[in-house]
Amino acid sequence: MIRSGLFSYTKAVSNINVVKNLESALRFGNSLLVQDVESYDPILNPVLNKEVKRTGGRVLITIGDQDIDLSPAFQIFLITRDASVEFTPDVCSRVTFVNFTVTSSSLASQCLNQVLRSERPDVDKKRSDLLKLQGEFAVRLRQLEKALLAALNESKGKILDDNSVIGTLEKLKNEASEVAKKAAETDKVMAEVETVSGQYQRLAAACSQIYHTLQQLNEVHFLYQYSLDFLLDIFTCVLKSPELAQTQDHMQRLNIITANLFQTVYRRVSRGMLHADKVLLALLLMRISLRSVGGEPSYDAQWDLLLGRSELFASKSAHQSPPTALPFLTSQHMAALIKAQKLPGFEKILDIMCADPEQIKQWLVMDNPEAAVPVLWEDPEQKLSKDKIFE
């Protein structure tokens, strides 16, 4: 699709209006927007190559078999919505690339700025001012370097005999030393600001991971499509939650925001999902939530077990009869238990079950066993893994 001015044109080889509108944009200085440039029309090559010629004070460019006057106000923009497309080196050398693809780091940075503006406006302002000052100091140092080179270039005769050059050098040296000192002071303050910002880094990273997880849900069902604005709207609503008015402690507010973020995402997303897929969404959000808590283990082995992709459960194990204390266990139960013994936290699962066989027997015949898992393990976080073993 080619757009020029307020008009829109289909970028098809058979469409003669494409050439006419390109010529019009070149002649009258309109801005030209070319969409879906994964395979752009070769007619644009003279424009991208800047194949211009000057004749009698006129700047001309050849399009097809015609010479067109080139307006200095002409601009061309090539865009694509395919993030995976790779352009050839010859195209890359002729254009300026601007990448608007949403990455994990860019989205996390955006969420971090938003939460700092809402929760710690003082820190956000100080952070913005320091970044501005650091940029100004860097520019000033470059200016001093250029001034030093200019002074040395303008000197006549011996530098040590030129009092004006010596005075200029001394002045530049003092000013550069002062600027460097101020820059070092801002670095110290910036380190303190980054320490405070780091408290919200896990929340920002979790928000970024939630977005990319939602983007992958279309692999489960083609109707599961969620935009970036959808997630940012949720994040904004969470930051304005009425619950935050009940406390002024920053860490408590952070915990409230984090909990509300996952709850709100689940409520809004699950409304449009099939009932069977809601459990998958809950598991995905649970994994992101665990990773957002510092000091928590990865639970990768348990995660693979819940999704049925654990190598332990994919492989066959040797047949083993159930213990005498657990005669009601089936061969399937025993196969799962033998493999489960290789998981962290389940090494002594059979010994623990033999200590209270009656409770295990009653649990297995329940209509809803996942609602009353026997408290036989010291780690309550293994509840889902136990259910999976006896599934």
SULURJO-V689431 format. One record per residue. N is the residue number from 0. RES is the residue in one letter. PHI is phi in radians with two decimals (999 if undefined). PSI is psi as a letter, one per 40 degrees, with the letter a starting at -180 (NA if undefined). Layout:
BEGIN
n: [N;N]
res: [RES;RES]
phi: [PHI;PHI]
psi: [PSI;PSI]
END
This chain:
BEGIN
n: [0;1;2;3;4;5;6;7;8;9;10;11;12;13;14;15;16;17;18;19;20;21;22;23;24;25;26;27;28;29;30;31;32;33;34;35;36;37;38;39;40;41;42;43;44;45;46;47;48;49;50;51;52;53;54;55;56;57;58;59;60;61;62;63;64;65;66;67;68;69;70;71;72;73;74;75;76;77;78;79;80;81;82;83;84;85;86;87;88;89;90;91;92;93;94;95;96;97;98;99;100;101;102;103;104;105;106;107;108;109;110;111;112;113;114;115;116;117;118;119;120;121;122;123;124;125;126;127;128;129;130;131;132;133;134;135;136;137;138;139;140;141;142;143;144;145;146;147;148;149;150;151;152;153;154;155;156;157;158;159;160;161;162;163;164;165;166;167;168;169;170;171;172;173;174;175;176;177;178;179;180;181;182;183;184;185;186;187;188;189;190;191;192;193;194;195;196;197;198;199;200;201;202;203;204;205;206;207;208;209;210;211;212;213;214;215;216;217;218;219;220;221;222;223;224;225;226;227;228;229;230;231;232;233;234;235;236;237;238;239;240;241;242;243;244;245;246;247;248;249;250;251;252;253;254;255;256;257;258;259;260;261;262;263;264;265;266;267;268;269;270;271;272;273;274;275;276;277;278;279;280;281;282;283;284;285;286;287;288;289;290;291;292;293;294;295;296;297;298;299;300;301;302;303;304;305;306;307;308;309;310;311;312;313;314;315;316;317;318;319;320;321;322;323;324;325;326;327;328;329;330;331;332;333;334;335;336;337;338;339;340;341;342;343;344;345;346;347;348;349;350;351;352;353;354;355;356;357;358;359;360;361;362;363;364;365;366;367;368;369;370;371;372;373;374;375;376;377;378;379;380;381;382;383;384;385;386;387;388;389;390]
res: [M;I;R;S;G;L;F;S;Y;T;K;A;V;S;N;I;N;V;V;K;N;L;E;S;A;L;R;F;G;N;S;L;L;V;Q;D;V;E;S;Y;D;P;I;L;N;P;V;L;N;K;E;V;K;R;T;G;G;R;V;L;I;T;I;G;D;Q;D;I;D;L;S;P;A;F;Q;I;F;L;I;T;R;D;A;S;V;E;F;T;P;D;V;C;S;R;V;T;F;V;N;F;T;V;T;S;S;S;L;A;S;Q;C;L;N;Q;V;L;R;S;E;R;P;D;V;D;K;K;R;S;D;L;L;K;L;Q;G;E;F;A;V;R;L;R;Q;L;E;K;A;L;L;A;A;L;N;E;S;K;G;K;I;L;D;D;N;S;V;I;G;T;L;E;K;L;K;N;E;A;S;E;V;A;K;K;A;A;E;T;D;K;V;M;A;E;V;E;T;V;S;G;Q;Y;Q;R;L;A;A;A;C;S;Q;I;Y;H;T;L;Q;Q;L;N;E;V;H;F;L;Y;Q;Y;S;L;D;F;L;L;D;I;F;T;C;V;L;K;S;P;E;L;A;Q;T;Q;D;H;M;Q;R;L;N;I;I;T;A;N;L;F;Q;T;V;Y;R;R;V;S;R;G;M;L;H;A;D;K;V;L;L;A;L;L;L;M;R;I;S;L;R;S;V;G;G;E;P;S;Y;D;A;Q;W;D;L;L;L;G;R;S;E;L;F;A;S;K;S;A;H;Q;S;P;P;T;A;L;P;F;L;T;S;Q;H;M;A;A;L;I;K;A;Q;K;L;P;G;F;E;K;I;L;D;I;M;C;A;D;P;E;Q;I;K;Q;W;L;V;M;D;N;P;E;A;A;V;P;V;L;W;E;D;P;E;Q;K;L;S;K;D;K;I;F;E]
phi: [999;-2.04;-2.09;-2.30;1.15;-1.75;-1.89;-2.20;-2.33;-1.34;-1.51;-2.11;-1.11;-1.42;-1.56;-1.26;-1.18;-1.05;-1.13;-1.09;-1.28;-1.14;-1.10;-1.13;-1.14;-1.15;-1.29;-1.79;1.31;-1.38;-1.57;-1.95;-1.95;-1.95;-1.71;0.93;-1.64;-1.01;-2.47;-1.36;-1.25;-1.05;-1.12;-1.45;-0.98;-1.04;-1.25;-1.18;-1.38;0.97;-1.42;-1.87;-2.48;-1.92;-2.39;1.02;1.47;-1.76;-1.79;-2.04;-2.38;-1.62;-2.06;1.21;-1.98;-2.13;-1.66;-1.97;-1.17;-1.77;-1.39;-1.16;-1.51;-1.18;-2.40;-2.33;-2.19;-1.95;-2.28;-2.51;-1.73;-1.62;-1.27;-1.63;-1.19;-2.10;-1.57;-1.26;-1.03;-1.19;-1.26;-1.08;-1.36;-1.87;-2.32;-1.82;-1.55;-2.26;-1.73;-1.78;-1.16;-1.37;-1.86;-1.08;-1.20;-1.16;-1.20;-1.09;-1.13;-1.12;-1.17;-1.11;-1.09;-1.19;-1.24;-1.19;-1.10;-1.46;-1.66;-2.29;-1.08;-1.14;-1.19;-1.11;-1.15;-1.10;-1.14;-1.15;-1.13;-1.17;-1.08;-1.15;-1.12;-1.06;-1.12;-1.16;-1.12;-1.11;-1.12;-1.13;-1.10;-1.15;-1.12;-1.15;-1.11;-1.15;-1.12;-1.13;-1.12;-1.15;-1.13;-1.18;-1.24;-1.50;-1.19;-2.06;1.31;-1.39;-1.13;-1.21;-1.60;-1.67;-1.12;-1.14;-1.18;-1.07;-1.12;-1.14;-1.10;-1.14;-1.15;-1.14;-1.13;-1.14;-1.17;-1.12;-1.13;-1.17;-1.12;-1.12;-1.14;-1.14;-1.12;-1.15;-1.14;-1.16;-1.10;-1.15;-1.13;-1.12;-1.13;-1.16;-1.13;-1.15;-1.13;-1.18;-1.11;-1.10;-1.16;-1.79;-1.15;-1.16;-1.11;-1.12;-1.13;-1.13;-1.09;-1.13;-1.16;-1.09;-1.08;-1.20;-1.19;-1.11;-1.16;-1.54;-1.19;-1.16;-1.30;-1.41;-2.63;-1.16;-1.50;-1.46;-2.12;-2.37;-1.59;-1.18;-1.07;-1.06;-1.23;-1.13;-1.14;-1.10;-1.11;-1.14;-1.12;-1.14;-1.21;-1.84;-1.08;-1.07;-1.09;-1.22;-1.26;-1.46;-2.56;-1.97;-1.24;-1.13;-1.22;-1.12;-1.12;-1.12;-1.12;-1.13;-1.10;-1.10;-1.11;-1.16;-1.09;-1.17;-1.15;-1.18;-1.06;-1.12;-1.09;-1.27;-1.31;-1.18;-1.04;-1.81;-1.94;-1.16;-1.03;-1.18;-1.53;-1.17;-1.14;-1.08;-1.06;-1.09;-1.15;-1.11;-1.18;-1.08;-1.14;-1.12;-1.10;-1.12;-1.24;-1.41;-1.68;-1.18;1.47;-1.42;-1.18;-1.35;1.00;-1.11;-1.14;-1.16;-1.13;-1.10;-1.13;-1.13;-1.52;1.28;-1.95;-1.24;-1.13;-1.11;-1.54;-1.48;-1.62;-1.54;-2.09;-1.18;-1.23;-2.50;-1.28;-1.19;-1.06;-1.09;-1.35;-2.22;-1.23;-1.40;-1.27;-1.49;-1.12;-1.17;-1.05;-1.15;-1.09;-1.19;-1.19;-1.09;-1.25;-1.15;-1.11;-1.50;-1.51;-1.07;1.63;-2.09;-1.09;-1.95;-1.10;-1.18;-1.12;-1.18;-1.20;-1.17;-1.26;-2.52;-1.17;-1.15;-1.13;-1.14;-1.09;-1.15;-1.16;-1.15;-1.69;-1.24;-1.25;-2.32;-1.13;-1.17;-1.49;-2.51;-1.24;-1.04;-1.52;-1.92;-1.85;-1.26;-1.71;-1.24;-1.31;-1.57;-1.01;-1.13;-1.14;-1.12;-1.06;-1.14;-1.09;-1.63;-1.07]
psi: [h;h;h;h;b;e;i;h;i;h;g;i;d;e;h;e;d;d;d;d;d;d;d;d;d;d;d;e;f;i;h;h;h;h;i;g;f;d;g;i;h;e;e;e;d;d;d;d;e;f;g;i;i;h;h;f;e;i;h;i;h;h;h;b;e;i;h;h;h;h;h;e;e;h;i;h;h;h;i;i;e;h;e;e;i;h;i;i;d;d;d;d;e;e;i;h;h;h;h;e;h;h;i;d;d;d;d;d;d;d;d;d;d;d;d;d;d;d;d;g;d;d;d;d;d;d;d;d;d;d;d;d;d;d;d;d;d;d;d;d;d;d;d;d;d;d;d;d;d;d;d;d;d;e;i;h;a;h;d;e;e;h;d;d;d;d;d;d;d;d;d;d;d;d;d;d;d;d;d;d;d;d;d;d;d;d;d;d;d;d;d;d;d;d;d;d;d;d;d;e;d;d;d;d;d;d;d;d;d;d;d;d;d;d;d;e;e;e;d;d;h;e;e;g;h;h;i;d;d;d;d;d;d;d;d;d;d;d;e;f;h;d;d;e;e;e;i;e;h;d;d;d;d;d;d;d;d;d;d;d;d;d;d;d;d;d;d;d;d;e;d;e;i;i;d;d;e;d;d;d;d;d;d;d;d;d;d;d;d;d;d;e;h;i;e;i;i;d;f;d;d;d;d;d;d;d;e;f;e;h;d;d;e;d;i;i;i;i;h;h;i;i;i;d;e;g;e;e;h;i;d;d;d;d;d;d;d;d;d;d;e;e;i;h;e;e;d;f;d;d;d;d;d;d;d;g;d;d;d;d;d;d;d;d;e;i;d;g;d;e;e;g;h;h;g;e;i;d;h;e;e;e;d;d;d;d;d;d;d;e;NA]
END
